[in-house]
Amino acid sequence: MTDTTLVDAQLFRSLLRRHAAAVVVITAPGAPPVGFTATSFTSVSLDPPLVSFCLAHTASAWPTISAASTIAVHVLTQAQEHVARTFSARGIDRFAAHGAWHEGPDGVPLLDGVLATIVCRVAQRVEAGDHTIVLATPLSGDHLEDATVTPLVYHDGSYAHLRRTA
């Protein structure tokens, strides 16, 4: 391809809305602790184990995330849309509004009742445009054993639920 013209922001957003993604909440210790809803979470490497997520430099959680050494990733269940909405709301105390959490290693907030929790040590931060890609090494994890519970998904601007087929 020789054309170096970039897609405009509106088309780029429209294209990305076609990608379905699991919904997670990322948390980090701080005074106060922070947590935010994300769909940019992904596995990066099995050897060594690495995961990643992206966060805008303008996000209210960015100052705490930029300094955190420990973070937690919480994969939400299809019944936890309210949790996703709480941790994406602006101008509220998200942890007080949610309520169902406890302190984990290094003071990282851990949400109760999620599909999976991965506690990670931040390994690297990579500047990427108006965001930073955070690479993290999983240290511990826990997950629900119920195979009938499915993750919450975000697609085309709204939350969606998966349906298992036989």
C-alpha positions as CSV (number, residue, x, y, z in Angstrom):
1,M,0.0,0.0,0.0
2,T,1.6,3.3,-1.0
3,D,-1.1,5.7,0.2
4,T,0.0,7.2,3.5
5,T,-3.4,8.9,4.2
6,L,-4.7,7.9,7.6
7,V,-8.3,7.2,8.3
8,D,-10.1,10.0,10.1
9,A,-11.1,9.7,13.7
10,Q,-14.8,9.2,13.0
11,L,-14.1,6.3,10.6
12,F,-11.5,4.8,13.0
13,R,-14.1,4.8,15.8
14,S,-16.7,3.2,13.5
15,L,-14.3,0.5,12.5
16,L,-13.3,-0.3,16.0
17,R,-16.9,-0.5,17.2
18,R,-17.2,-3.7,15.0
19,H,-14.7,-5.4,17.3
20,A,-16.3,-7.2,20.2
21,A,-14.3,-7.3,23.4
22,A,-14.6,-8.7,26.9
23,V,-15.2,-6.0,29.6
24,V,-12.8,-5.8,32.5
25,V,-12.2,-3.4,35.4
26,I,-8.6,-2.5,36.1
27,T,-7.8,-1.4,39.7
28,A,-4.8,0.0,41.4
29,P,-3.9,1.0,45.0
30,G,-3.7,4.7,45.8
31,A,-5.1,7.4,48.0
32,P,-7.8,7.0,46.9
33,P,-7.6,3.8,44.9
34,V,-8.6,3.9,41.3
35,G,-10.6,1.6,39.0
36,F,-11.8,1.9,35.5
37,T,-13.7,-0.1,32.9
38,A,-11.7,-1.2,29.9
39,T,-12.1,-3.3,26.7
40,S,-8.4,-3.0,25.7
41,F,-7.2,-5.9,27.9
42,T,-5.5,-8.7,26.1
43,S,-3.0,-11.5,26.6
44,V,0.4,-10.8,25.2
45,S,2.8,-13.7,25.9
46,L,2.7,-17.1,27.6
47,D,6.5,-17.3,28.2
48,P,6.9,-15.1,30.1
49,P,3.3,-14.6,31.1
50,L,2.3,-11.0,30.1
51,V,-1.0,-9.1,29.7
52,S,-1.7,-5.6,28.5
53,F,-4.2,-2.8,28.6
54,C,-4.3,0.7,27.3
55,L,-5.2,3.9,29.1
56,A,-5.6,7.5,27.8
57,H,-3.3,10.1,29.3
58,T,-6.4,12.2,30.0
59,A,-8.2,9.5,32.1
60,S,-8.8,10.3,35.7
61,A,-7.1,7.0,36.7
62,W,-3.9,7.8,34.7
63,P,-1.9,9.5,37.4
64,T,-2.3,6.6,39.8
65,I,-1.9,3.9,37.1
66,S,1.3,5.7,35.8
67,A,2.9,5.2,39.2
68,A,1.4,1.9,40.3
69,S,3.6,-1.2,40.6
70,T,0.6,-3.6,41.3
71,I,-2.7,-3.7,39.4
72,A,-5.6,-6.1,39.2
73,V,-7.7,-7.1,36.2
74,H,-11.3,-8.2,36.8
75,V,-13.1,-10.0,34.0
76,L,-16.8,-9.2,34.5
77,T,-19.7,-11.6,34.2
78,Q,-22.6,-11.0,31.9
79,A,-24.6,-10.1,35.0
80,Q,-22.2,-7.3,36.0
81,E,-23.1,-4.6,33.5
82,H,-23.9,-2.4,36.5
83,V,-20.2,-2.8,37.6
84,A,-18.9,-1.8,34.2
85,R,-21.2,1.3,34.3
86,T,-20.1,2.2,37.8
87,F,-16.4,2.0,36.9
88,S,-16.9,4.1,33.8
89,A,-18.9,6.8,35.5
90,R,-17.3,10.2,36.0
91,G,-17.3,12.3,39.1
92,I,-18.2,9.6,41.6
93,D,-16.4,7.5,44.2
94,R,-16.5,4.3,42.2
95,F,-15.5,2.1,45.1
96,A,-18.1,3.5,47.4
97,A,-20.7,3.2,44.7
98,H,-19.7,-0.4,44.0
99,G,-19.1,-1.5,47.6
100,A,-18.3,-5.2,47.0
101,W,-14.5,-5.2,47.1
102,H,-11.6,-5.9,49.5
103,E,-8.0,-5.0,49.7
104,G,-5.5,-7.5,48.1
105,P,-1.7,-7.7,47.8
106,D,0.1,-4.3,48.0
107,G,-3.3,-2.7,48.8
108,V,-4.7,-3.3,45.3
109,P,-8.5,-3.3,45.4
110,L,-10.1,-6.7,44.4
111,L,-13.7,-6.7,43.2
112,D,-15.9,-9.5,44.6
113,G,-17.9,-11.9,42.4
114,V,-16.2,-11.4,39.1
115,L,-15.5,-14.1,36.5
116,A,-11.8,-13.9,37.0
117,T,-9.2,-11.8,38.8
118,I,-5.6,-11.5,37.8
119,V,-3.2,-9.6,40.2
120,C,-0.2,-8.3,38.2
121,R,3.1,-6.5,38.6
122,V,3.5,-3.7,36.1
123,A,6.4,-4.7,33.9
124,Q,6.6,-1.8,31.4
125,R,4.7,1.2,30.1
126,V,4.9,2.1,26.4
127,E,3.8,5.5,25.1
128,A,1.5,5.1,22.1
129,G,-0.1,8.3,20.8
130,D,-2.5,9.7,23.4
131,H,-2.5,6.4,25.3
132,T,0.0,4.3,27.2
133,I,0.1,0.6,26.8
134,V,0.7,-1.1,30.2
135,L,2.4,-4.5,30.1
136,A,2.0,-6.5,33.3
137,T,3.1,-9.8,34.7
138,P,0.4,-12.0,36.3
139,L,1.4,-12.9,39.9
140,S,-1.8,-14.7,41.0
141,G,-5.3,-15.3,39.9
142,D,-8.7,-16.7,40.7
143,H,-11.7,-17.6,38.7
144,L,-15.3,-18.9,39.0
145,E,-15.5,-22.7,38.4
146,D,-19.1,-22.4,36.9
147,A,-18.7,-23.1,33.2
148,T,-22.2,-21.7,32.6
149,V,-21.2,-18.1,33.5
150,T,-20.1,-16.1,30.5
151,P,-18.2,-12.8,30.3
152,L,-19.7,-9.4,29.7
153,V,-18.9,-8.2,26.1
154,Y,-18.9,-4.7,24.6
155,H,-19.8,-4.4,20.9
156,D,-20.9,-1.6,18.6
157,G,-21.4,0.9,21.5
158,S,-23.3,-1.3,23.9
159,Y,-22.9,-4.1,26.3
160,A,-23.8,-7.6,25.0
161,H,-24.2,-11.1,26.5
162,L,-22.9,-14.2,25.0
163,R,-25.1,-17.2,24.5
164,R,-23.6,-20.7,24.7
165,T,-24.6,-23.1,21.9
166,A,-24.6,-26.9,22.4
